[in-house]
Amino acid sequence: MATVHLIVLAVVQGVTEFLPISSSAHLIILPRITGWTDQGLAFDVAAHLGSLAAVSLYFRRDILVLGRAWTRTLTGAPMDGSAKLAWGVLLGTLPVGVVGLFAHAFVATTLRSVQLIAAATILFGVALWLSDRLGERSRGLDSFKMRDALLIGCAQAIALIPGTSRSGITITAALALGMTREAAARFSFLLSIPVIVLASSLEIVQLAGKPAAQPWGELAAVVFLSGLSAFICIHAFLKFVERVGMAPFVLYRIAVGAALLWYFA
């Protein structure tokens, strides 16, 4: 892979992984528009590992608190807010894990048409706008319930369709449930950790079944660039989300979807 291609794709993956604009859509469409060769499975693994490192590093204190609270519940301790949130992250991961296990091959081979990606980009962009405008935005994570986790988790499973955006659909669902923008984004980011672990594990198993020499230097660069851009993106998004809102991302999604329908008509 040419150096410029590697840099662009790694940064695109890192930025779009956590913004509500769909990383899968960008990584599928970009090579088609530019004529670049497909980045390959090893790139996907490295990019996901970079994103995982970024979100884990950013939320390291939260992960430690949640992990301790969750462990205490295993010994019979009463469930406090942190424990409830930790169990919520696990519960919210189950739907996408089950659906992904049985539908991964179908999604990877069938649901990759430009028209479908464009439609999903526009449709779920509008859904994000409606949730942002009509949601009460009054609940923080201190009011989190298991019902919230299950509903957001079911919404997350829809993100297997390219163009939907995992972060976009989970934030949409959280806003529809009355959460504040910051609370919705934080839970979405925490929920991404086990999902990225599952996706990376599946990719690593697939990669192990195709033994071949790997460009380890390039892959290390992908991990670094994807992780750095993802870390910056998470920080910026959480810092400005309450003030900026979702409108810029909605407009971007509609513009991208319309451009794809026009370009590939």
GUGULUM-30747 format. One record per residue: y, x, z of N, C-alpha, C, O, CB in turn; residue in one letter. Coordinates in steps of 0.2 Angstrom, whole numbers, padded with zeros to 4 digits, always signed. Each point is the difference from the previous one (the first is absolute). Glycine has a CB too. Layout:
YXZYXZYXZYXZYXZa;...
***
This chain:
-0006+0004+0000+0006-0004+0000+0006+0004+0000+0001+0005+0004-0007-0014+0002m;+0011+0008-0010+0006+0004-0001+0004-0001+0007-0001-0005+0003+0002+0003-0016a;+0002+0008+0015+0004+0000+0006+0005-0006+0001+0000-0003+0005-0001+0015-0005t;+0005-0014-0005+0005-0005+0000-0004-0007+0001+0003-0004+0004+0005+0011-0011v;-0014-0008+0004-0003-0006+0001-0003-0001+0007+0001-0005+0003-0004+0006-0015h;+0001+0005+0015-0003+0000+0006+0006-0002+0005-0002-0004+0005-0007+0013-0008l;+0014-0006+0003+0006-0001+0004+0002-0007+0000+0001-0003+0005+0003+0015-0006i;-0003-0015-0005+0003-0006-0001-0005-0005+0003+0002-0005+0004+0004+0008-0014v;-0013-0003+0008-0005-0005+0003-0001+0001+0007+0000-0005+0003-0005+0006-0014l;+0006+0005+0014-0001+0000+0007+0006-0003+0004-0001-0003+0005-0006+0014-0007a;+0013-0010+0000+0005-0003+0003+0001-0007-0001+0001-0004+0005+0005+0015-0007v;-0008-0013-0004-0001-0008-0001-0005-0003+0004+0002-0005+0003+0002+0007-0015v;-0009+0001+0013-0005-0003+0005+0002+0000+0007+0000-0005+0004-0009+0010-0011q;+0012+0001+0009+0003+0000+0007+0005-0005+0001+0000-0003+0006-0002+0015-0005g;+0007-0013-0005+0005-0005+0001-0002-0007-0001+0002-0004+0004+0006+0012-0009v;-0012-0010+0000-0002-0007-0001-0006-0002+0005-0001-0006+0000+0005+0008-0012t;-0007+0002+0015-0006-0002+0005+0003-0004+0005-0003-0005+0002-0003+0016-0004e;+0012-0010+0005+0003-0003+0005+0005-0005-0001+0002-0004+0004-0005+0013+0003f;+0007-0008-0013+0005-0005-0002-0004-0006-0003-0006+0000-0003+0015+0009+0001l;-0006-0015+0002-0004-0006-0002+0001-0001-0008+0002-0005-0002+0000+0000+0013p;-0004+0010-0014+0001+0000-0008-0007+0002-0003+0000+0000-0006+0012+0002+0007i;-0017-0001+0002-0007+0001-0003-0001+0007-0002+0003+0002-0006-0003-0014+0003s;-0003+0016+0006-0002+0007-0002-0005+0000-0006+0000+0004-0004+0002+0000+0016s;-0007-0009-0011-0005+0000-0005+0003-0002-0007-0002+0003-0005-0007-0006+0014s;+0013-0001-0009+0003-0002-0006+0004+0006-0004-0001+0001-0006+0002-0013+0011a;+0003+0015-0001+0003+0006-0002-0004+0006-0003+0001+0002-0005+0008-0005+0013h;-0015+0004-0004-0004+0005-0002-0005-0002-0006-0002+0004-0004+0002+0000+0015l;-0001-0010-0012-0003-0003-0006+0004+0000-0006-0002+0002-0006-0005-0009+0013i;+0013+0005-0006+0005-0001-0006+0003+0006-0002+0001+0001-0006+0001-0012+0010i;+0000+0016+0000+0004+0006-0002-0004+0004-0005+0003+0002-0005+0002-0002+0017l;-0011+0002-0011-0004+0003-0005+0000-0003-0007+0000+0003-0005-0007+0002+0014p;+0007-0012-0009-0001-0004-0006+0007+0001-0004+0000+0000-0006-0008-0008+0011r;+0013+0008-0001+0007+0000-0003+0002+0007-0003+0002+0001-0005+0002-0010+0013i;-0006+0014-0004+0001+0007-0002-0005+0003-0004+0002+0006-0003+0004-0005+0014t;-0012-0003-0011-0005+0003-0004-0004+0005+0003-0003+0004-0003+0010-0007-0007g;-0005+0004+0017-0004+0005+0004-0007-0002+0001-0002-0006+0000+0013+0009+0006w;-0015+0002-0005-0007-0001+0001-0001-0003+0007+0004+0001+0005-0007+0008-0012t;-0002-0013+0008-0001-0003+0007-0001+0005+0005-0003+0005-0001-0003-0015-0004d;+0009+0009+0011+0001+0005+0005-0007+0002+0003-0001+0005+0003+0012-0009-0001q;-0016-0001-0002-0007+0002+0002-0001-0002+0007+0005-0001+0004-0005+0010-0012g;-0006-0009+0010-0002-0002+0007+0002+0005+0005+0002-0002+0006-0011-0004-0011l;+0009+0012+0004+0002+0005+0005+0007+0000+0001+0002+0001+0006-0011+0006-0010a;+0013-0009-0001+0007-0001+0002+0001-0006+0004+0004+0001+0005-0001+0004-0016f;-0006-0010+0010+0000-0006+0004-0001+0002+0008+0003-0003+0004-0006-0005-0014d;-0003+0011+0011-0002+0002+0006+0006+0004+0004+0001-0001+0005-0013+0001-0009v;+0014+0005+0000+0005+0005+0003+0007-0004+0002+0003+0001+0005-0008+0008-0012a;+0007-0014+0002+0006-0004+0001-0001-0004+0006+0005-0001+0004-0003+0001-0016a;-0008-0003+0013-0001-0005+0006+0000+0004+0006+0002-0002+0005-0009-0006-0012h;+0004+0014+0007+0000+0004+0006+0007+0002+0002+0001+0001+0006-0012+0004-0009l;+0015-0003-0002+0007+0001+0002+0004-0006+0003+0003+0001+0005-0003+0007-0015g;-0001-0014+0007+0003-0006+0003-0003-0001+0007+0004-0002+0005-0003-0003-0016s;-0008+0006+0012-0003-0001+0007+0003+0005+0005+0002-0002+0005-0012-0002-0011l;+0011+0010+0004+0003+0005+0004+0007-0002+0002+0002+0001+0006-0009+0008-0011a;+0011-0011+0000+0007-0002+0001+0001-0006+0005+0003+0000+0005-0001+0004-0016a;-0006-0009+0010+0000-0006+0005-0002+0001+0007+0002-0002+0005-0003-0005-0015v;-0005+0011+0010-0002+0002+0006+0004+0005+0004+0001-0001+0006-0012+0000-0011s;+0015+0005+0002+0005+0004+0003+0006-0003+0003+0002+0001+0005-0006+0008-0012l;+0006-0014+0002+0006-0004+0002-0001-0004+0006+0004-0001+0005-0001+0001-0017y;-0009-0003+0012-0002-0005+0006-0005+0003+0005-0003-0003+0003+0005-0006-0011f;-0001+0016+0009-0005+0003+0004+0000-0002+0007-0005-0001+0004+0006+0011-0011r;+0005-0012+0010+0001-0002+0007-0003-0007+0000-0003-0002+0005+0014+0009-0003r;-0009-0012-0007-0003-0006+0000-0008+0000+0000-0003-0004+0004+0014+0000-0010d;-0013+0008+0002-0008+0001-0001-0003+0002+0007-0005-0003+0002+0006+0006-0014i;+0002+0001+0015-0002+0003+0007+0000-0006+0005-0005-0001+0004+0009+0013-0007l;+0002-0016+0003+0000-0005+0005-0005-0006-0001-0003-0002+0004+0015+0005-0003v;-0012-0004-0008-0005-0006-0002-0007+0002+0001-0004-0004+0003+0012+0001-0011l;-0010+0010+0007-0006+0002+0001-0002+0000+0007-0006-0002+0002+0007+0009-0012g;+0003-0005+0015-0001+0000+0007-0001-0007+0002-0005-0002+0004+0011+0012-0002r;-0002-0015-0004+0000-0007+0002-0007-0003-0002-0003-0004+0004+0016+0003-0004a;-0015+0003-0006-0006-0003-0003-0006+0002+0004-0004-0003+0001+0010+0003-0013w;-0006+0007+0013-0005+0003+0004-0001-0003+0007-0006-0001+0002+0008+0011-0008t;+0003-0012+0009+0000-0003+0007-0003-0007+0000-0004-0002+0004+0014+0009-0001r;-0009-0010-0009-0003-0007+0000-0008+0000-0001-0003-0004+0002+0014+0000-0007t;-0013+0010+0003-0008+0001-0001-0003+0001+0007-0006-0001+0001+0008+0006-0012l;+0002-0003+0016-0002+0001+0007+0001-0007+0004-0001+0001+0006+0003+0012-0007t;+0001-0018-0002+0001-0006+0004+0007-0001+0002+0001-0005+0004-0013+0006+0000g;+0017+0003-0006+0007-0001+0002+0003-0006-0003-0002-0001-0006+0003+0014+0008a;+0003-0016+0001+0004-0006-0003+0003+0002-0006+0003+0006-0001-0002-0011+0012p;+0000+0001-0016+0003+0002-0007+0008-0001+0001+0002-0006+0001-0013+0002-0007m;+0014+0009+0005+0008+0000+0000+0002+0000-0007-0004-0001-0005+0005+0007+0016d;+0006-0006-0012+0002-0001-0007-0002+0006-0004-0001-0001-0006+0011-0004+0011g;-0010+0011-0003-0003+0006-0004-0007-0001-0002-0002+0001-0006+0010+0006+0011s;-0012-0009+0000-0007-0001-0002-0001-0006-0005-0004+0000-0005+0001+0004+0016a;+0007-0009-0010+0000-0006-0005+0002+0002-0007-0004-0002-0005+0006-0006+0014k;+0003+0013-0009+0002+0002-0007-0006+0005-0003-0001-0001-0006+0013+0000+0010l;-0015+0005+0000-0005+0004-0002-0006-0004-0003-0003+0002-0005+0007+0007+0013a;-0006-0014-0004-0005-0004-0003+0002-0004-0006-0004-0001-0004-0001+0000+0016w;+0011-0001-0012+0003-0003-0006-0001+0004-0006-0001-0003-0006+0009-0003+0013g;-0006+0012-0007-0001+0005-0005-0007+0000-0003-0001+0000-0006+0011+0007+0010v;-0015-0006+0001-0007+0000-0002-0002-0007-0004-0003+0000-0005+0001+0008+0015l;+0004-0014-0006-0002-0006-0003+0004-0001-0007-0004-0003-0005+0003-0002+0017l;+0007+0007-0013+0003-0001-0006-0003+0005-0006+0002-0002-0006+0008-0001+0013g;-0014+0008-0005-0003+0004-0005-0006-0003-0003-0002+0001-0005+0007+0009+0011t;-0008-0015-0002-0007-0002-0002+0000-0004-0007-0004+0002-0004+0002-0003+0017l;+0007-0003-0014-0001-0004-0006+0001+0005-0006-0004-0001-0005+0009-0009+0010p;-0001+0015-0005+0001+0004-0006-0007+0004-0001-0002+0002-0005+0015-0002+0006v;-0015+0002+0005-0006+0004+0000-0006-0003-0003-0004+0002-0004+0008+0003+0014g;-0005-0012-0008-0006-0004-0003+0001-0001-0007-0004+0001-0004+0003-0006+0015v;+0007+0002-0013+0002-0001-0007-0001+0006-0004-0003+0000-0006+0011-0009+0009v;-0005+0015-0001+0000+0006-0004-0007+0002-0001-0002+0003-0005+0013+0000+0010g;-0016-0004+0000-0007+0003+0000-0003-0004-0006-0004+0003-0004+0004-0001+0016l;+0001-0008-0013-0004-0004-0005+0004-0001-0006-0003-0001-0005-0002-0005+0014f;+0011+0007-0009+0004-0001-0006+0003+0006-0003+0004+0000-0005-0001-0011+0009a;-0004+0017-0001+0003+0006-0003-0001+0002-0007+0005+0001-0004-0006+0003+0016h;-0005-0005-0014-0002+0002-0007+0003-0005-0005+0003+0002-0005-0014+0003+0009a;+0011-0011-0002+0004-0005-0004+0007+0001-0001+0003-0001-0005-0012-0008+0009f;+0012+0011+0002+0007+0001+0000+0002+0006-0005+0005+0000-0004-0004-0005+0016v;-0005+0010-0011+0001+0007-0003-0001-0001-0008+0003+0004-0003-0006+0002+0014a;-0001-0010-0013-0002-0001-0007+0004-0006-0004+0001+0001-0006-0012+0005+0009t;+0012-0011+0001+0003-0006-0003+0007-0002+0001+0003-0002-0004-0015-0002+0005t;+0014+0005+0005+0007-0002+0002+0005+0006-0001+0004+0001+0005-0009-0009+0003l;+0005+0011-0014+0005+0005-0001+0004-0001-0006+0003+0005-0003-0011+0003+0008r;+0008-0014-0008+0004-0002-0006+0007+0000+0002+0002-0001+0005-0011-0005-0010s;+0013+0009+0000+0008+0000+0001+0003-0007+0001+0004-0001+0005-0004+0011-0012v;-0003-0015+0004+0003-0007+0001-0002-0002+0007+0005-0003+0003-0007+0000-0015q;-0004+0004+0015-0001-0002+0007+0004+0004+0005+0003-0003+0004-0015+0000-0008l;+0013+0009+0003+0004+0004+0004+0007-0002+0000+0004-0001+0005-0011+0011-0007i;+0010-0012-0004+0007-0002-0001+0001-0007+0004+0005-0001+0003-0004+0007-0014a;-0006-0010+0010+0000-0007+0003+0000+0001+0008+0004-0004+0003-0009-0001-0014a;+0000+0009+0013+0000+0001+0007+0006+0003+0003+0002-0002+0006-0014+0003-0007a;+0015+0004-0002+0006+0003+0002+0006-0005+0001+0003+0000+0005-0007+0010-0011t;+0005-0015+0001+0005-0005+0000-0002-0005+0005+0004-0002+0005-0001+0004-0017i;-0009-0005+0012-0002-0005+0004+0001+0001+0008+0003-0003+0004-0011-0001-0013l;+0005+0010+0011+0000+0002+0007+0007+0003+0002+0001+0000+0006-0014+0002-0007f;+0017+0000-0004+0007+0001+0001+0004-0006+0002+0004+0000+0005-0005+0010-0013g;+0000-0015+0005+0003-0006+0002-0003-0003+0006+0004-0002+0004-0003-0001-0016v;-0007+0004+0014-0003-0002+0006+0003+0004+0006+0002-0003+0005-0012+0000-0011a;+0012+0009+0005+0003+0004+0005+0007-0002+0001+0002+0000+0006-0009+0010-0010l;+0011-0012-0001+0006-0002+0000+0001-0007+0004+0004-0001+0005-0001+0007-0016w;-0008-0010+0010+0000-0007+0003-0002+0001+0008+0004-0003+0004-0007-0002-0015l;-0001+0010+0012-0002+0001+0007+0006+0003+0004+0001-0002+0006-0013+0003-0009s;+0016+0003-0001+0005+0004+0004+0006-0005+0001+0004+0000+0005-0007+0010-0011d;+0004-0015+0001+0005-0005+0001-0001-0005+0004+0004-0003+0004-0001+0006-0015r;-0009-0006+0011-0002-0006+0004-0003+0002+0007-0001-0005+0004-0001-0001-0015l;-0001+0012+0012-0003+0001+0006+0005+0001+0006+0006+0001-0001-0015+0005-0005g;+0007-0008+0012+0004+0000+0006+0003+0007+0002+0005+0000+0002-0011-0010+0001e;+0002+0015-0004+0001+0007+0001+0003+0000+0008+0005+0003+0001-0002-0001-0013r;-0007-0005+0016+0002+0000+0007-0006+0003+0005+0002+0001+0006+0005-0011-0009s;-0012+0012+0000-0006+0002+0004-0001+0008-0001+0000+0003-0005-0005-0014+0004r;+0004+0014+0007-0001+0007+0000-0008+0001+0001-0003-0004+0000+0015+0007+0004g;-0014+0004-0004-0007+0001+0001-0002-0002+0007-0006+0000+0001+0007+0009-0009l;+0004-0010+0013-0002-0002+0006-0003-0007+0001-0003-0002+0005+0012+0010-0001d;-0008-0012-0010-0002-0007+0000-0006+0000-0005-0002-0006-0002+0013+0002+0005s;-0014+0010-0004-0006+0000-0005-0006-0004+0002-0002+0001+0006+0006+0010-0010f;-0007-0014+0000-0006-0004+0002-0006+0002-0005+0001+0002-0006+0006-0012+0010k;-0013+0008-0002-0006+0002-0004+0000-0004-0007-0002+0002-0005-0004+0001+0016m;+0009-0009-0010+0001-0005-0006+0004+0004-0005-0001-0001-0006+0000-0010+0013r;+0006+0014-0005+0005+0004-0005-0004+0005-0003+0000+0001-0006+0010-0003+0013d;-0014+0006-0003-0004+0005-0003-0005-0002-0006-0001+0003-0005+0002+0003+0016a;-0004-0012-0009-0005-0002-0005+0003-0003-0006-0002+0001-0006-0005-0004+0015l;+0013+0000-0009+0003-0003-0006+0003+0006-0004+0000-0001-0006+0003-0010+0013l;+0000+0016-0003+0003+0005-0004-0006+0004-0003+0001+0003-0006+0009-0002+0014i;-0015+0000-0005-0006+0003-0003-0003-0003-0006-0002+0003-0005+0000+0001+0016g;+0002-0011-0011-0002-0003-0006+0004+0000-0005-0002+0001-0006-0003-0009+0013c;+0012+0008-0006+0005+0002-0005-0001+0007-0003+0001+0001-0006+0007-0009+0012a;-0010+0013-0002+0000+0006-0002-0006+0001-0005+0000+0004-0005+0004+0000+0016q;-0009-0008-0010-0006+0000-0005+0002-0001-0007-0003+0002-0005-0004-0005+0014a;+0013-0001-0010+0002-0002-0007+0003+0006-0003+0000+0000-0006+0003-0012+0010i;-0001+0017+0000+0003+0006-0003-0005+0004-0004+0002+0005-0003+0006-0005+0013a;-0014-0001-0010-0005+0003-0004+0002-0001-0008-0002+0003-0004-0007-0004+0013l;+0013-0005-0010+0002-0001-0007+0006+0005-0001+0005-0001+0003-0009-0012-0003i;+0003+0017-0005+0006+0005-0001+0006-0004-0002+0000-0005-0003-0008+0013-0001p;+0014-0006+0007+0006-0003-0001+0002-0004+0006+0006-0002+0000-0008+0002-0012g;-0002-0002+0016+0001-0004+0006+0004+0004+0005+0005-0002+0003-0015-0004-0005t;+0008+0012+0004+0003+0005+0005-0003-0002+0007+0001-0005+0002+0010+0006-0009s;-0015+0004+0009-0002-0001+0007+0005-0001+0005+0000-0005+0004-0010+0012-0007r;+0015-0003+0003+0005+0000+0005+0005-0007-0001+0002-0003+0004-0002+0016-0003s;+0000-0014-0008+0004-0006-0002-0003-0007+0003+0004-0004+0003+0000+0010-0013g;-0010-0007+0009-0004-0006+0002+0000+0000+0007+0000-0006+0003-0007+0006-0014i;+0006+0005+0015-0001+0000+0007+0007-0002+0003+0000-0003+0005-0010+0011-0005t;+0015-0005-0002+0007-0001+0002+0002-0007-0001+0003-0004+0004+0000+0016-0006i;-0005-0015-0004+0001-0007-0002-0003-0004+0005+0003-0005+0002-0002+0008-0014t;-0007-0002+0013-0004-0005+0005+0003+0001+0007+0001-0005+0003-0012+0007-0010a;+0013+0004+0009+0003+0001+0007+0006-0004+0000+0002-0003+0005-0008+0014-0003a;+0011-0010-0007+0006-0004+0000-0001-0007+0000+0004-0004+0003+0001+0013-0009l;-0010-0012+0002-0002-0007+0000-0002-0003+0007+0001-0005+0002-0004+0006-0014a;+0000+0004+0016-0002-0002+0007+0006+0001+0005-0001-0001+0006-0011+0004-0009l;+0018-0002+0001+0006+0000+0004+0002+0007+0003+0004+0000+0004-0007-0011-0002g;-0001+0016-0004+0002+0007+0002+0006+0003-0002+0003-0002-0006-0015+0004+0007m;+0016+0002+0002+0005+0004-0002-0002+0004-0006-0005+0002+0000+0011-0003+0012t;-0001+0004-0016-0001+0004-0005-0003+0007+0003-0005+0002-0003+0014-0007-0004r;-0006+0007+0012-0003+0007+0003-0007-0001+0003-0004+0004-0002+0016-0001+0004e;-0013-0009+0001-0007-0001+0003-0005-0001-0006-0006+0003+0001+0011-0008+0009a;-0003+0002-0015-0005-0001-0006-0001+0006-0003-0006+0002-0002+0011-0013+0000a;+0000+0016+0001-0001+0006-0003-0004+0005+0004-0005+0003-0002+0015-0005-0004a;-0009+0002+0013-0004+0004+0004-0007-0002+0000-0005+0004+0000+0015-0003+0007r;-0012-0008-0006-0007-0002+0000-0003+0002-0007-0006+0002+0000+0009-0011+0009f;+0001+0008-0014-0003+0002-0007-0002+0007+0000-0005+0002-0003+0012-0011-0002s;-0003+0013+0007-0001+0008+0000-0006+0001+0005-0004+0004-0002+0016-0001-0001f;-0012-0005+0009-0006+0001+0004-0006-0003-0003-0006+0004+0000+0013-0005+0010l;-0007-0004-0013-0006-0003-0004-0002+0004-0005-0006+0000-0002+0010-0011+0005l;+0000+0015-0006-0001+0004-0006-0005+0006+0002-0004+0002-0004+0015-0005-0001s;-0011+0005+0011-0004+0006+0002-0007-0001-0001-0003+0004-0003+0012-0002+0012i;-0012-0007-0006-0008-0001-0001-0001-0002-0007-0006+0002-0003+0005-0006+0015p;+0005+0001-0016-0001-0002-0007+0000+0006-0004-0004+0001-0004+0010-0012+0006v;-0001+0016-0001+0000+0006-0004-0006+0004+0002-0003+0004-0004+0015-0004+0004i;-0015+0000+0007-0006+0004+0002-0006-0003-0004-0004+0004-0003+0009-0002+0014v;-0005-0009-0012-0006-0003-0003+0000+0002-0008-0005+0002-0003+0005-0011+0012l;+0006+0008-0012+0001+0002-0007-0002+0007-0001-0003+0002-0005+0012-0011+0004a;-0006+0014+0005-0001+0007-0001-0008+0001+0001-0002+0004-0004+0014-0001+0008s;-0015-0006+0001-0007+0002+0001-0004-0002-0006-0005+0003-0002+0007-0005+0014s;+0000-0004-0015-0004-0003-0006+0001+0005-0006-0005+0002-0003+0006-0014+0007l;+0005+0014-0005+0002+0005-0005-0004+0007+0001-0002+0003-0005+0013-0009+0003e;-0011+0008+0008-0003+0006+0001-0008+0000-0001-0003+0005-0003+0012-0002+0012i;-0012-0009-0007-0007-0001-0002-0001+0000-0007-0005+0003-0003+0003-0009+0013v;+0006+0003-0014+0000+0000-0007+0001+0007-0003-0004+0002-0005+0008-0014+0005q;+0001+0015+0002+0001+0007-0002-0006+0005+0001-0001+0004-0004+0013-0006+0006l;-0015+0001+0004-0006+0004+0002-0006-0001-0005-0004+0005-0001+0008-0005+0013a;-0004-0006-0015-0005-0001-0005+0001+0003-0007-0004-0001-0004+0002-0010+0011g;+0008+0014-0008+0002+0003-0006+0002+0007+0001+0005+0002+0000-0001-0013-0004k;-0009+0015+0006+0001+0007+0002+0003+0004-0006-0002+0000-0006-0007+0000+0014p;+0015+0003-0007+0004+0004-0005+0005+0004+0003+0002-0001+0006-0004-0008-0014a;+0004+0014+0005+0005+0005+0003+0006-0004+0000+0002-0003-0005-0008+0013+0001a;+0010-0009+0010+0006-0004+0001+0006+0005+0000-0001+0005+0003-0005-0014+0003q;+0011+0007-0008+0006+0004+0000+0004+0000+0007+0004-0004+0001-0002+0002-0014p;-0005+0005+0018+0002-0001+0007+0007+0002+0001+0003-0004+0004-0014+0007-0001w;+0014+0001-0007+0007+0002+0001+0004-0006-0002+0005-0002+0004-0007+0014-0006g;+0001-0016-0003+0003-0006-0003-0001-0005+0005+0005-0004+0002-0006+0007-0014e;-0005-0004+0015-0001-0006+0004+0003+0001+0007+0003-0004+0003-0014+0003-0008l;+0012+0008+0007+0004+0001+0006+0007-0002-0001+0004-0002+0005-0012+0011-0002a;+0011-0007-0009+0007-0002-0001+0001-0008+0000+0005-0002+0002-0004+0013-0009a;-0006-0014+0004+0000-0008+0000+0000-0002+0007+0004-0005+0002-0010+0004-0013v;+0002+0003+0015+0000-0002+0007+0007+0001+0004+0003-0004+0003-0015+0007-0002v;+0015+0003-0003+0006+0002+0003+0006-0005-0002+0004-0003+0003-0008+0015-0002f;+0004-0012-0008+0006-0004-0003-0001-0008+0001+0005-0003+0002-0004+0012-0011l;-0007-0011+0009-0001-0007+0002+0002-0002+0007+0003-0005+0002-0012+0005-0011s;+0006+0005+0013+0002-0001+0008+0007+0001+0001+0003-0004+0004-0014+0008-0001g;+0015+0000-0006+0007+0001+0002+0004-0006-0003+0004-0002+0004-0006+0015-0004l;+0000-0015-0006+0004-0005-0002-0001-0007+0003+0004-0004+0001-0004+0010-0012s;-0006-0007+0013-0002-0006+0004+0003+0000+0007+0002-0005+0002-0013+0005-0008a;+0011+0006+0009+0003+0001+0007+0008-0002+0000+0002-0004+0004-0010+0013-0001f;+0011-0006-0008+0007-0002-0001+0001-0007-0002+0005-0003+0003-0003+0014-0007i;-0006-0014+0000+0000-0007-0002+0000-0005+0006+0003-0004+0001-0008+0007-0012c;+0000-0001+0015-0001-0004+0006+0006+0000+0005+0002-0005+0002-0015+0007-0003i;+0015+0004+0002+0006+0000+0004+0006-0003-0002+0004-0004+0003-0008+0015+0000h;+0005-0011-0010+0006-0003-0003-0001-0008+0000+0005-0003+0002-0003+0013-0009a;-0008-0012+0006-0001-0007-0001+0001-0003+0007+0003-0006+0001-0011+0008-0010f;+0005+0001+0014+0001-0003+0007+0007+0000+0003+0002-0004+0003-0014+0007-0001l;+0016+0002-0005+0007+0001+0003+0004-0005-0003+0005-0002+0003-0007+0014-0002k;+0001-0014-0007+0005-0005-0004-0003-0006-0001+0004-0005-0003+0001+0015-0002f;-0011-0012+0006-0003-0006-0002+0003-0006+0003+0001-0005-0003-0011+0011+0002v;+0013-0006+0007+0003-0006+0003+0007-0001-0003+0002-0006-0001-0008+0008+0012e;+0009+0003-0013+0007-0001-0003-0001-0001-0007+0004-0004-0003+0001+0011+0011r;-0009-0004-0012-0001-0001-0007-0004-0006-0002+0002-0003-0005-0001+0016+0004v;-0006-0014+0005-0004-0006-0002-0005+0002-0006+0000+0006-0002+0009-0014+0006g;-0012+0003-0007-0005+0001-0005+0003-0001-0007-0004+0001-0005-0005-0005+0013m;+0015+0001-0009+0002-0002-0006+0000+0006-0005-0002-0001-0006+0010-0007+0012a;-0006+0014-0004-0001+0006-0005-0007+0001-0003+0000+0001-0006+0010+0004+0012p;-0015-0006-0002-0007+0001-0002-0002-0006-0004-0004+0001-0005+0002+0006+0015f;+0004-0013-0009-0001-0006-0004+0003+0001-0007-0004-0001-0005+0003-0006+0016v;+0007+0009-0011+0003+0001-0007-0003+0005-0004-0001-0001-0006+0012-0003+0011l;-0013+0010-0001-0004+0005-0004-0006-0002-0003-0002+0001-0005+0007+0007+0013y;-0009-0012-0004-0006-0003-0002+0000-0004-0006-0004+0000-0005+0000+0001+0017r;+0009-0006-0012+0001-0004-0005+0002+0003-0006-0002-0001-0006+0006-0008+0014i;+0000+0014-0008+0003+0004-0005-0006+0004-0003-0001+0001-0006+0012+0000+0011a;-0015+0002-0001-0006+0004-0002-0005-0004-0004-0003+0001-0005+0004+0007+0014v;-0003-0014-0006-0004-0005-0003+0002-0002-0007-0004-0001-0004+0001-0003+0016g;+0009+0002-0012+0003-0002-0006+0000+0005-0006-0002-0001-0005+0009-0007+0012a;-0005+0014-0005+0000+0006-0004-0007+0001-0003-0001+0002-0006+0010+0003+0012a;-0014-0005-0002-0007+0001-0002-0003-0006-0005-0003+0002-0005+0001+0004+0016l;+0004-0012-0009-0002-0005-0005+0004+0001-0007-0003-0002-0005+0001-0006+0015l;+0008+0010-0010+0003+0001-0006-0002+0007-0004-0001-0001-0006+0011-0005+0011w;-0012+0011-0001-0002+0006-0003-0007+0000-0003-0001+0003-0005+0009+0003+0013y;-0012-0010-0005-0007+0000-0002-0002-0007-0003-0005-0001-0001+0002+0009+0010f;+0009-0011-0011-0001-0007-0004-0004+0001-0007-0001-0004-0003+0011-0001+0009a;
***
